Amino acid sequence: MDEKQKKLAENRLKDGWIKSTMIIEVLAVNKEAAESALKKHVEKIHHEENTMVLHERYHDTREVKNPVPNIESGFSQIVDVDILTRDFDQLVRVVVSYAPSSIEILEPEEIRLDMGEAQGILNSIAELIHKFAAAGLGGVMVSS
């Protein structure tokens, strides 16, 4: 990250943006597919509105024996991604859209939401779930 980007990140933190780190993992049938898929996935985060990628750390790709039933071996790669998001709503959108294995909020120490913000976040989650269902990527559970 160059000095201009560092200054922008510092200013955004002062303005209340949220700093977090995510671990994202991919599993594929060969090493090249795993590495390519993960790089494309992370590249999309760079284009998210109200989100700034600060740093990416790719770990070595490793072979995994019997990663899922009926698959003898696969290849896994992990990346740590440090990001800033404008607010908690945007952080939720990134988490739901990019499915990290884990996320840790680094700054600020405390996040306060008023009722309108909390309602907006819940509506964002509902919207994303319906988009996934419409795309055939999952269903919406209905209970009685």
C-alpha positions as CSV (number, residue, x, y, z in Angstrom):
1,M,0.0,0.0,0.0
2,D,1.5,3.3,-1.0
3,E,1.6,6.5,1.2
4,K,-1.5,8.0,-0.4
5,Q,-3.5,4.8,0.4
6,K,-2.2,4.7,3.9
7,K,-3.3,8.2,4.5
8,L,-6.7,7.5,3.0
9,A,-7.1,4.5,5.3
10,E,-6.1,6.5,8.4
11,N,-8.6,9.2,7.5
12,R,-11.4,6.6,7.0
13,L,-10.6,5.0,10.4
14,K,-10.9,8.5,12.0
15,D,-14.2,8.9,10.2
16,G,-15.5,5.8,11.9
17,W,-14.9,3.1,9.3
18,I,-14.5,-0.4,10.6
19,K,-11.2,-2.3,10.2
20,S,-11.4,-6.1,10.1
21,T,-9.5,-9.1,9.0
22,M,-11.0,-12.1,7.3
23,I,-9.8,-15.6,6.4
24,I,-11.1,-16.9,3.2
25,E,-10.5,-20.5,2.0
26,V,-11.0,-22.2,-1.3
27,L,-11.0,-25.9,-2.2
28,A,-10.7,-27.1,-5.8
29,V,-9.7,-30.2,-7.8
30,N,-6.3,-28.8,-8.8
31,K,-3.8,-26.3,-7.6
32,E,-4.2,-23.9,-10.4
33,A,-8.0,-23.8,-10.1
34,A,-7.8,-23.2,-6.3
35,E,-5.3,-20.3,-6.7
36,S,-7.1,-18.7,-9.7
37,A,-10.5,-18.9,-8.0
38,L,-9.3,-17.4,-4.8
39,K,-7.5,-14.5,-6.5
40,K,-10.7,-13.7,-8.5
41,H,-12.8,-13.9,-5.4
42,V,-10.6,-11.5,-3.5
43,E,-10.3,-9.2,-6.5
44,K,-14.1,-8.7,-6.4
45,I,-13.8,-7.4,-2.9
46,H,-11.6,-4.6,-4.2
47,H,-14.5,-3.4,-6.3
48,E,-17.1,-3.4,-3.5
49,E,-18.5,0.1,-2.7
50,N,-17.7,1.5,0.7
51,T,-15.0,-1.1,1.1
52,M,-11.2,-0.7,1.0
53,V,-8.8,-3.7,0.9
54,L,-5.8,-2.9,2.9
55,H,-3.7,-6.0,2.6
56,E,-3.9,-9.6,1.3
57,R,-1.7,-12.5,2.5
58,Y,-2.0,-15.7,0.4
59,H,-0.8,-18.9,2.1
60,D,0.8,-21.8,0.3
61,T,-1.7,-24.1,-1.6
62,R,-1.8,-27.5,-0.1
63,E,-3.1,-30.9,-1.2
64,V,-5.9,-32.2,1.0
65,K,-6.8,-35.9,1.1
66,N,-10.5,-36.8,1.0
67,P,-11.7,-33.2,1.4
68,V,-15.4,-34.2,0.8
69,P,-17.1,-37.6,0.3
70,N,-16.3,-39.3,-3.0
71,I,-13.3,-37.0,-3.7
72,E,-9.9,-38.5,-3.2
73,S,-7.9,-35.3,-3.1
74,G,-8.2,-31.6,-3.6
75,F,-6.2,-28.4,-3.2
76,S,-6.8,-25.8,-0.6
77,Q,-5.6,-22.2,-0.3
78,I,-6.2,-19.6,2.3
79,V,-5.9,-15.8,2.2
80,D,-6.0,-13.3,5.0
81,V,-7.7,-10.1,3.9
82,D,-7.6,-6.9,5.9
83,I,-10.4,-4.5,5.0
84,L,-12.1,-1.2,5.9
85,T,-15.8,-0.9,5.6
86,R,-17.8,2.3,5.8
87,D,-20.2,0.9,8.4
88,F,-21.4,-2.3,10.0
89,D,-24.1,-2.8,7.3
90,Q,-21.4,-2.9,4.6
91,L,-19.3,-5.3,6.7
92,V,-22.3,-7.7,6.9
93,R,-22.8,-7.4,3.1
94,V,-19.1,-8.3,2.5
95,V,-19.3,-11.3,5.0
96,V,-22.5,-12.7,3.4
97,S,-21.2,-12.1,-0.1
98,Y,-17.7,-13.5,0.3
99,A,-18.2,-16.2,2.9
100,P,-15.0,-15.9,5.0
101,S,-14.2,-18.8,7.3
102,S,-13.7,-16.3,10.1
103,I,-13.7,-12.6,10.7
104,E,-12.3,-10.4,13.4
105,I,-13.2,-6.8,13.9
106,L,-10.0,-4.9,14.8
107,E,-11.2,-1.3,15.1
108,P,-13.2,0.4,16.6
109,E,-13.4,-1.2,20.0
110,E,-17.1,-0.5,20.2
111,I,-19.8,-0.3,17.5
112,R,-23.1,1.4,18.3
113,L,-26.2,1.1,16.1
114,D,-29.4,3.0,16.3
115,M,-32.7,1.3,15.4
116,G,-32.6,2.6,11.8
117,E,-29.1,1.2,11.2
118,A,-30.0,-2.2,12.8
119,Q,-33.1,-2.3,10.7
120,G,-31.1,-1.5,7.6
121,I,-28.7,-4.3,8.3
122,L,-31.5,-6.8,8.8
123,N,-33.0,-5.7,5.5
124,S,-29.6,-6.1,3.8
125,I,-29.3,-9.6,5.1
126,A,-32.9,-10.4,3.9
127,E,-32.2,-9.0,0.5
128,L,-29.0,-11.0,0.1
129,I,-30.7,-14.2,1.2
130,H,-33.4,-13.7,-1.4
131,K,-30.8,-12.9,-4.1
132,F,-29.1,-16.2,-3.3
133,A,-32.4,-18.1,-3.4
134,A,-33.3,-16.5,-6.7
135,A,-29.9,-17.5,-8.2
136,G,-30.4,-21.1,-7.1
137,L,-27.6,-20.8,-4.5
138,G,-29.7,-21.7,-1.5
139,G,-33.2,-21.7,-0.2
140,V,-35.2,-19.8,2.3
141,M,-36.3,-21.9,5.3
142,V,-39.9,-21.7,6.1
143,S,-41.0,-22.9,9.5
144,S,-44.6,-23.6,10.8
